[in-house]
């Protein structure tokens, strides 16, 4: 079972460590000496779905040379400021990419394989878009 430990290090700053020993600094202070926890959720969603997109495209024999995901979230106006909508824009680059292949990969990642998306889906509306370019031959 995955386990993470979060340790308060002062002010509103924390260090989170995963079960593999990897750490990240989180912060809610104005100095922003770490990633904001709510933005970490966006990063987690983008990375989780990104892993799936890379793997799906490889299985389709359309490996990527680049993937960038720009993810934005809109908070509720009142506490606890939960995300109401989250939008992810996938920017892909590779060889022999097609709208159909990219669309299927993004859809499968968000709707079937990404555990973070499955967790967030019941709270926020998830939307996606994509743009792609083929590498010159």
N, C-alpha and C positions, 0 to 999 in steps of 0.2 A: 504494500500500500504506500503510495507517495506520501511523504511527510516533509513539511517545511517548518523551519524555526525562524521566528522574527524576534530580534533583540533590539530594545530601545537603547540608543547610544547617547541621548541627550537632546534637549530642545524638542523639536518634533521630527527627529531623524531616527530612522531604524535601519537595521541591516537584516535582510532576509536571506536565508541559506536553504537551498533545496537538499534533497536526500543524497545528491551526488557531491555536495560540498561547494557548489557554485553559489556565489553571493551577489547581491545587488543592493544598492543604497536607495532607500525610499525616504521621502521627506514631504511634509506638508507645511513647512515654514515658508515665509516670504522670500527668504534667500534661495530657496529651491536648491538645496545642496544634494538633492537626489531626485529620483523620479517620483512623481505624485502617485499614490496608490491607485487612484481611479484611472490614471493614464496607463499604469502598468496593466490594468485589465485590457485596455485597447491593444497594447503591445502583445499581450498574451494571445488575444484573439487573432491578431494579424499573423503572429509567428505560427500558431497552431494550424490555421488554415493554409498558411504559406507552405508548411511542410507537406501538407496533403496535396496542394497544387503541384509542387515540384515532383512528388512521387507519382501522381496521376499522369502528368505530362510525360514522365520517363516511361511509364508503362504503355503509353500511347505511341512510343518511339518518336516523341517530339521533345527532346530534352531542352531545357532552358539554359541560357547563358546569363540571364539576369531576371530577377524578380524583385520588384519594389512594391510595397503595399502602403498606401496612404490611407490612414483610418481616422475618422472623426466621430465624435459622439456629442449628442445634445442631452444635457442634464435636465431633470425636472427642476422647476424653479424653487421648490420648497424642500427642506430636509426630508429624507436623507439624500436628496439630489441624485437619485438613481438615473442611469442613462435611460432615456426614452427611445432614442433612435441611435443607431450606429451604422455608419456607411463606410464601406471599404472599397477603395479603388485599387485594382490589381494592374500593375504595369509590367508586362512580360516582354522578353526578348528571347529569340531562339531561332531554330530552323524548321521550316515547313509548318509553321503555326497556322491555324485556321480559326475563324470565329467559333465554329462548332466545337472544336477540341478545347479551346480556352474556356468557352462558356460551360461546357460539361465539367471541366476540372474545377472551376470555381464553384459551381452549383453543388457538386458532390462534396467538396471540401466543407462548405458552409452547412449544407443540409444533412449530410450523412456521416462524415468522418471526424470533424473537429469537435473534441469534447468541450472546449471553451464555448464554441458557438451553441452547442446543445444546452449548456448551462445558462447562457445569457438569453437565449431565445425566448424563454418564458417571461422575461422582464422587459426587454428592449426589442424594438423592431429592427431587424438586420436587413440592410440593403447592400447590394454590390454593383459594381461596374468594372469594366476592364478595357484596357487598350493594349495593343501588342504590335510588335514589329518583327519582321524576319531579318536575320543576319544576312548581310550581303554574301552572295555565293562566289 
